Amino acid sequence: MKDILETIVASELKDGLKSVSIFDYKYPGLRISEIRTTGFRVYLQLEHTQHPKCPECGRICSRIHSRQTRTVRDYPLFSETELFVKFSARRVRCECGCRKTELFSWVEPRARLTNELISWIQALLRLQMPLADVANFVGVSWDTVKIYDKLQLENFFAEIDLSHARHLAIDEFSLHKGHRYATVVMDIENRQVLWICKGKTRKAIRPFFELLRTKNCINNIESISCDMNAAYARLFREEIPDVKIVYDLFHVMKNFTEVLKEARKRCSSALGKTKELKERNSSSIKDLRKAEWILVKRADDLSIKRKELLDRLVEDNALLAALAPIAQAIREIWACKLPAKASELLTKTRLLLLESAKRFDFAPAKRFAAMLSRRMEGIVYAGQLGFSTNRLEGANNKIKTLRRTSYGFRDIEYFFLRIKAALPGIKRNPWMDMKRGTAILKSGFWRATFT
Ligand SMILES: [Zn+2]
């Protein structure tokens, strides 16, 4: 390998420097004075061919204050190698009084990686390659990759254009298992995360509305979807008096799943009241595990095995049998585009719930029915709006996956940026603006000489 390299740079090692090689583009003002290889590592020693330029006034300075030796990683010459470049950075003693270190177009002050290598790392990250894999593949540390990932994400996602948002969805998720919370605001039409904050209180969310106001976008907002359980509705009305509040199906199903969970627990303890009963009913009790997930599913989505399980559940447990048709009834309300028809369906569903509550003395069904009637207006409007619920569900799942794979992210700001990047919107994805051979550096945007 060393032989090949020496052939390539032979022209530079000769005195004349007549021919131009790739290295003149890579390291302007420098030439290769030595090549060393150890294993898969290649070391290039560079020497200056010109006097330094003053970083303040741009004058060429022949007087040098001091030199500092730097070794940086560069984009590999051959895919199986790692390239290290050693050179000296000179501090000038300029007539203008400047005593600063010269600047290089291909590497930033104090950086350990060249701009080209950073652009490669950022391109891999834009291709959704996991951070740990990028670190491993390029051969740099996890923390280094994170620095450049964050720089890139900040550039695109620190502040998102709100001017297109018409229909919002607000949702909360736990940051750590059941502990601290965060709130996310989405443009539900564009499937884009617009804003995220720590906490789920009104005080935590209010800055979003202030931002909408500063950007002159508050009057664009037509509807906000949220969980029936959440106490946001009053805040939304205070902030945007005309806004339609919508209760989305995804959250309502989540709430109904909780009702079914209570029912499942009730059935389970009824079947296993005594030791004797527990033994006799062991297979029925086993069937009950996660019954709520079977009961909220669309019948068409169940496998044959699951369908059989559903039949057994309904047969063995009268309470579950009474609640079984309700998930489908709820779905029908949300699928209904006509308000009058939707409220009729809602009334029917509430009656079903109230009947089961009375017959089985089952309070959770009654509470759920009461919640539905309090939120009537927002439920009926949901069908008219006609946004598919899997948008919010999809976003929710993406955030959960990110949380699972980013257990090492102690940097919450970085985690929030990653969420925004994972849901950049289907219409205007800022990722697409970046070309190969470009990088977001600490000093700003950089473009390679050849691009
Ligand atoms: Zn100067």
Boltz pocket constraint, residues with backbone or C-beta under 6 A from the ligand:
constraints:
  - pocket:
      binder: B
      contacts: [[A, 54], [A, 55], [A, 56], [A, 57], [A, 58], [A, 59], [A, 94], [A, 95], [A, 96], [A, 97], [A, 98]]
      max_distance: 6.0
